[in-house]
Amino acid sequence: MTNWCIDTVDTQAHLRCMGHVSNIVPGNTEAKGSINLRIDAGVRQLIDEAAAVLGKTRTEFMVESARREAIDVLLDQRLFALDPERFDAFMNALDNPPASGPKLRALMQRVPAWEK
């Protein structure tokens, strides 16, 4: 039997806290950059066909798809499966955190990377 752990993180709220929301919100008015890709003709045709079905340009389709996938990779790692033994150990670690030591206190005093 597998136990499931689910974290119901609000992605947009999480991104706002991290200071990245302006970098991922469509229609952002910040300066734009470019990404150059070399892809097989068949892959390009597939992307063009999918974009056309949605009434989007290739760029719109690729940027929206990449953006959505990037958010999923970074923030939506919310479901993971553990065997019963590991689930019990995980729950025990959550329920009984170690005592605060000098390393933890030092870590908590650091300025988070997103605030630098």
Secondary structure, DSSP 8 states (H G I E B T S, - for coil): --EEEE----HHHHHHHHT-HHHHSTT--S----------HHHHHHHHHHHHHHT--HHHHHHHHHHHHHHHHHH---EEEE-HHHHHHHHHHHHS-----HHHHHHHHS--GGG-
